[in-house]
Amino acid sequence: MNFTHISLLKFNCAGMLLFSFILSNFAVYALYKIILDDIKVVFNIKLFNPKKLFLLFDQYHKNEYKSDVCLIIRSFGGDSYFLNYTMNSVDQFWPSTFPEKIIVFDEGEDYLIDIFKRIEWKFYTEKFPPPIKISDGFIGKQWSQLNSDLYCNKSEYVAILDTDSFLSTKVTPDLLFNPSGFPFLQLANIFQRRLWKDDSTIMGFKRKYNGMVKLPFVIKKEHIRKCRKYIEKLHNNTLASIVYAFPDYCAINLLSMFIFRFHKKEYDIRYSHKSEPIMQYTVHLPYSFSFNTTIENYKRSEQFIQDINTIMINGICSSFMPNTIEYCAGIQSNFEYYWKYNILVWKNIENINKLYQDHFIKMWIFFEKCSQNLI
């Protein structure tokens, strides 16, 4: 589907090279005279798309990131139905200046690499060590997330994303790191009781908080390795054997427990029940109460795909100043799922509007500076 913007934008962006311009599936921008001040050359561009505008934004703000982040998705054939949509959301909204986007499949799923292969993505297949087998499913995927660092060679941080999670707005420096350069770690005091016992047994201490409340889960690469070594030393066994013996566990919970116990000062920890809020820039769709996820076989339904498209369109519309895109007229920009994950919601909500404005107005001002005026 195409959405046409009938207004003309006059951009004035210093020193930026503009890339090839293609039609977007979500919006078409008509531009009049893009002027590069530094070299005083005028380009007449008729077609532009939001992805290219986001690339422009990323180039201007790349120095605000003190570290690179590797985004990794542990997928498999069963999720191939919607993996393209996950990748689309990453390609649209994830910072383009980060060097690594990784997808890991099960052993024997090399054919999926040919199906999903894209420029700027790297793909791997992974064999589970004994006693874990492919048929163990959940156990193996969680084990794999505890080895995410092994696939990220160029970055200091790893961002772990589930296949059924979709970026919902342009990801900017303020969403990943605080002003001091520490990544955000969101914790909640409401968690899955079923996983509490095995999480606590594996780590050797009681789990106090739920760390599986914000995706992607951003963690220093070194801390994944240290957590793995800590668990193996504690139990004097291989990680695969340990998690196989205690299968009701969550990898991200284990990693958050390790961070909270041993590396607390290297993160900006936010507690859902008492801290100042931070935005959720990803929707873990099957667990979002902002959508009707009670439909039978939701993840294989047409409604699931429609909801993904809604998230994508809303993400584009909210990233630009209201009324910039004709199609977006009347669409709200501050969506409930920016602040909620499942039943978890920030208790301290007084500053949500300010936080929303601080994030989006910075983008709007950037594009406003690029634009002489909206005609």
PyMOL commands that set and color helices and strands:
alter all, ss='L'
color gray80, all
select helices_A, chain A and resi 50-64+77-93+110-116+134-136+138-145+148-151+173-176+193-203+221-235+239-245+251-262+264-266+285-287+298-300+302-319+326-328+336-338+352-370
alter helices_A, ss='H'
color red, helices_A
select strands_A, chain A and resi 4-11+28-31+34-36+41-43+69-74+100-106+122-126+157-161+165-167+184-187+217-220+268-271+282-284+340-341+344-345+371-374
alter strands_A, ss='S'
color yellow, strands_A
deselect
rebuild
show_as cartoon
